[in-house]
């Protein structure tokens, strides 16, 4: 059971986090995250499960374009060319988190959680997950105009599903 996020995150999502952590722990694997639109919420959830938080190696909150480049070593021209919310940048974020951590599995999230600039699709989120020596997976979701909280919670569920798949490879 999560402690500090108790009540803020649906129990079904907390259970998924617990299962991902248990599975990774059983395999001696460490996890890392690179988050943008979720602002570290996935990292907070993964460190909130008593007795299993040691499985979480580190998290990167790379909300701005500059942070994505500085923290995760993503080429600035690529961020400008592809856009910070794109398949390409989600993949680069996951790869950067894997390179810059001691984790075996890294998951990235980048998207538009709420109303943004003109042309930004509210609820568009890109995810990427990779495992050392394993395949890279990408997923694009269009959650729609369900509000920042709704998008973030939906993103947690997708992220945990992807992490579970990578840990189980």
MIROSE-105877 format. One record per residue (C-alpha): residue number from 1; residue in one letter; x negated, y, z. Coordinates in steps of 0.2 Angstrom, whole numbers, plus 5000, padded with zeros to 4 digits. Each point is the difference from the previous one (the first is absolute). Layout:
BEGIN
+-----+---+------+-------+------+
!   k ! r ! east ! north !   up !
+-----+---+------+-------+------+
! NUM ! a !    X !     Y !    Z !
...
+-----+---+------+-------+------+
//
This chain:
BEGIN
+-----+---+------+-------+------+
!   k ! r ! east ! north !   up !
+-----+---+------+-------+------+
!   1 ! x ! 5000 !  5000 ! 5000 !
!   2 ! x ! 4993 !  5017 ! 4996 !
!   3 ! x ! 4999 !  5012 ! 5014 !
!   4 ! x ! 4998 !  5019 ! 4996 !
!   5 ! x ! 5010 !  4999 ! 4984 !
!   6 ! x ! 5014 !  4990 ! 5008 !
!   7 ! x ! 5017 !  5006 ! 4994 !
!   8 ! x ! 4992 !  5011 ! 4986 !
!   9 ! x ! 4997 !  4985 ! 4989 !
!  10 ! x ! 5013 !  4987 ! 4996 !
!  11 ! x ! 4997 !  4983 ! 5009 !
!  12 ! x ! 4999 !  4991 ! 4983 !
!  13 ! x ! 4985 !  5010 ! 4995 !
!  14 ! x ! 4992 !  4998 ! 5017 !
!  15 ! x ! 5002 !  4981 ! 4998 !
!  16 ! x ! 4992 !  5001 ! 4983 !
!  17 ! x ! 4985 !  5009 ! 5007 !
!  18 ! x ! 4998 !  4987 ! 5014 !
!  19 ! x ! 5000 !  4986 ! 4987 !
!  20 ! x ! 4987 !  5008 ! 4989 !
!  21 ! x ! 4989 !  5003 ! 5015 !
!  22 ! x ! 5002 !  4983 ! 5006 !
!  23 ! x ! 4996 !  4992 ! 4983 !
!  24 ! x ! 4985 !  5011 ! 4998 !
!  25 ! x ! 4994 !  4996 ! 5018 !
!  26 ! x ! 5002 !  4982 ! 4997 !
!  27 ! x ! 4988 !  5001 ! 4984 !
!  28 ! x ! 4988 !  5012 ! 5009 !
!  29 ! x ! 5004 !  5014 ! 4988 !
!  30 ! x ! 5000 !  5019 ! 5003 !
!  31 ! x ! 5012 !  5012 ! 4992 !
!  32 ! x ! 4998 !  5018 ! 4994 !
!  33 ! x ! 5012 !  5013 ! 4993 !
!  34 ! x ! 4999 !  5015 ! 4989 !
!  35 ! x ! 5016 !  5011 ! 5002 !
!  36 ! x ! 5006 !  5016 ! 4993 !
!  37 ! x ! 5019 !  5002 ! 5000 !
!  38 ! x ! 5002 !  4989 ! 5016 !
!  39 ! x ! 4987 !  5011 ! 5009 !
!  40 ! x ! 4993 !  4986 ! 5010 !
!  41 ! x ! 5016 !  4992 ! 5005 !
!  42 ! x ! 4994 !  4982 ! 4994 !
!  43 ! x ! 4984 !  5002 ! 5010 !
!  44 ! x ! 5010 !  5005 ! 5015 !
!  45 ! x ! 5011 !  4985 ! 4999 !
!  46 ! x ! 4986 !  4988 ! 4997 !
!  47 ! x ! 4991 !  5006 ! 5016 !
!  48 ! x ! 5016 !  5000 ! 5010 !
!  49 ! x ! 5002 !  4982 ! 5002 !
!  50 ! x ! 4993 !  4994 ! 5017 !
!  51 ! x ! 4987 !  4986 ! 4998 !
!  52 ! x ! 4998 !  5002 ! 4982 !
!  53 ! x ! 4994 !  5017 ! 4996 !
!  54 ! x ! 4982 !  4994 ! 5000 !
!  55 ! x ! 5004 !  4994 ! 4982 !
!  56 ! x ! 5001 !  5018 ! 4994 !
!  57 ! x ! 4983 !  5006 ! 4995 !
!  58 ! x ! 5004 !  5017 ! 4994 !
!  59 ! x ! 5012 !  5012 ! 4992 !
!  60 ! x ! 4997 !  5015 ! 4988 !
!  61 ! x ! 5013 !  5013 ! 5000 !
!  62 ! x ! 4997 !  5009 ! 4983 !
!  63 ! x ! 5014 !  5011 ! 4998 !
!  64 ! x ! 4992 !  5014 ! 4988 !
!  65 ! x ! 4992 !  4997 ! 4984 !
!  66 ! x ! 4983 !  5006 ! 5008 !
!  67 ! x ! 5002 !  4987 ! 5014 !
!  68 ! x ! 5003 !  4986 ! 4987 !
!  69 ! x ! 4984 !  5005 ! 4992 !
!  70 ! x ! 4989 !  5003 ! 5015 !
!  71 ! x ! 5006 !  4986 ! 5011 !
!  72 ! x ! 5003 !  4986 ! 4987 !
!  73 ! x ! 4987 !  5006 ! 4987 !
!  74 ! x ! 5012 !  5003 ! 4986 !
!  75 ! x ! 4995 !  5010 ! 4985 !
!  76 ! x ! 5008 !  5017 ! 5001 !
!  77 ! x ! 5002 !  5001 ! 4981 !
!  78 ! x ! 5010 !  4983 ! 5001 !
!  79 ! x ! 5011 !  5007 ! 5014 !
!  80 ! x ! 5004 !  5015 ! 4989 !
!  81 ! x ! 5002 !  4991 ! 4984 !
!  82 ! x ! 5011 !  4985 ! 5007 !
!  83 ! x ! 5008 !  5009 ! 5014 !
!  84 ! x ! 4999 !  4997 ! 5019 !
!  85 ! x ! 5015 !  4989 ! 4999 !
!  86 ! x ! 4996 !  4987 ! 4987 !
!  87 ! x ! 4996 !  4982 ! 4997 !
!  88 ! x ! 4982 !  5004 ! 4997 !
!  89 ! x ! 4997 !  5010 ! 5015 !
!  90 ! x ! 5009 !  4988 ! 5011 !
!  91 ! x ! 4988 !  4986 ! 4994 !
!  92 ! x ! 4985 !  5012 ! 5003 !
!  93 ! x ! 5006 !  5004 ! 5017 !
!  94 ! x ! 5002 !  4981 ! 5005 !
!  95 ! x ! 4983 !  4996 ! 4992 !
!  96 ! x ! 4992 !  5015 ! 5009 !
!  97 ! x ! 5007 !  4994 ! 5017 !
!  98 ! x ! 4993 !  4983 ! 4997 !
!  99 ! x ! 4983 !  5007 ! 4995 !
! 100 ! x ! 4999 !  5012 ! 5015 !
! 101 ! x ! 5006 !  4988 ! 5013 !
! 102 ! x ! 4996 !  4983 ! 5007 !
! 103 ! x ! 5017 !  4993 ! 4996 !
! 104 ! x ! 5004 !  4986 ! 4989 !
! 105 ! x ! 5017 !  5007 ! 4994 !
! 106 ! x ! 5004 !  5018 ! 4996 !
! 107 ! x ! 5017 !  5008 ! 4996 !
! 108 ! x ! 5003 !  5017 ! 4993 !
! 109 ! x ! 5016 !  5010 ! 4999 !
! 110 ! x ! 5002 !  5017 ! 4990 !
! 111 ! x ! 5016 !  5008 ! 4995 !
! 112 ! x ! 5013 !  5013 ! 5002 !
! 113 ! x ! 5010 !  4998 ! 5017 !
! 114 ! x ! 5010 !  5015 ! 4998 !
! 115 ! x ! 5004 !  5015 ! 4989 !
! 116 ! x ! 4984 !  5005 ! 4991 !
! 117 ! x ! 4995 !  5011 ! 4986 !
! 118 ! x ! 5010 !  5001 ! 4984 !
! 119 ! x ! 4997 !  4984 ! 4990 !
! 120 ! x ! 4997 !  4990 ! 5016 !
! 121 ! x ! 5012 !  4985 ! 5002 !
! 122 ! x ! 5006 !  4999 ! 5018 !
! 123 ! x ! 4998 !  4982 ! 5006 !
! 124 ! x ! 4987 !  4995 ! 4987 !
! 125 ! x ! 4986 !  4990 ! 5009 !
! 126 ! x ! 4985 !  4990 ! 4993 !
! 127 ! x ! 4993 !  4986 ! 5011 !
! 128 ! x ! 4984 !  4990 ! 4997 !
! 129 ! x ! 4993 !  4986 ! 5010 !
! 130 ! x ! 4983 !  4991 ! 4997 !
! 131 ! x ! 4991 !  4986 ! 5009 !
! 132 ! x ! 4981 !  4998 ! 5000 !
! 133 ! x ! 4997 !  4988 ! 4985 !
! 134 ! x ! 5018 !  4999 ! 4996 !
! 135 ! x ! 5012 !  5008 ! 4988 !
! 136 ! x ! 5007 !  5018 ! 5001 !
! 137 ! x ! 5018 !  5002 ! 5000 !
! 138 ! x ! 5010 !  5016 ! 4996 !
! 139 ! x ! 5018 !  5004 ! 5003 !
! 140 ! x ! 5010 !  5015 ! 4995 !
! 141 ! x ! 5016 !  5004 ! 5010 !
! 142 ! x ! 5014 !  5013 ! 4996 !
! 143 ! x ! 5009 !  5002 ! 5017 !
! 144 ! x ! 5009 !  5015 ! 4995 !
! 145 ! x ! 5006 !  5015 ! 5010 !
! 146 ! x ! 5001 !  4991 ! 5017 !
! 147 ! x ! 4991 !  5013 ! 5009 !
! 148 ! x ! 4982 !  5000 ! 5007 !
! 149 ! x ! 5004 !  4988 ! 5014 !
! 150 ! x ! 5009 !  4988 ! 4989 !
! 151 ! x ! 4986 !  5000 ! 4987 !
! 152 ! x ! 4987 !  4997 ! 5013 !
! 153 ! x ! 5009 !  4986 ! 5008 !
! 154 ! x ! 5004 !  4992 ! 4984 !
! 155 ! x ! 4981 !  5002 ! 4995 !
! 156 ! x ! 4995 !  4991 ! 5016 !
! 157 ! x ! 5011 !  4985 ! 4996 !
! 158 ! x ! 4992 !  4999 ! 4982 !
! 159 ! x ! 4982 !  5002 ! 5007 !
! 160 ! x ! 5002 !  4986 ! 5013 !
! 161 ! x ! 5007 !  4988 ! 4987 !
! 162 ! x ! 4985 !  5004 ! 4989 !
! 163 ! x ! 4988 !  4998 ! 5014 !
! 164 ! x ! 5008 !  4983 ! 5005 !
! 165 ! x ! 4997 !  4994 ! 4982 !
! 166 ! x ! 4982 !  5006 ! 5000 !
! 167 ! x ! 4997 !  4992 ! 5017 !
! 168 ! x ! 5008 !  4984 ! 4994 !
! 169 ! x ! 4990 !  4998 ! 4984 !
+-----+---+------+-------+------+
//
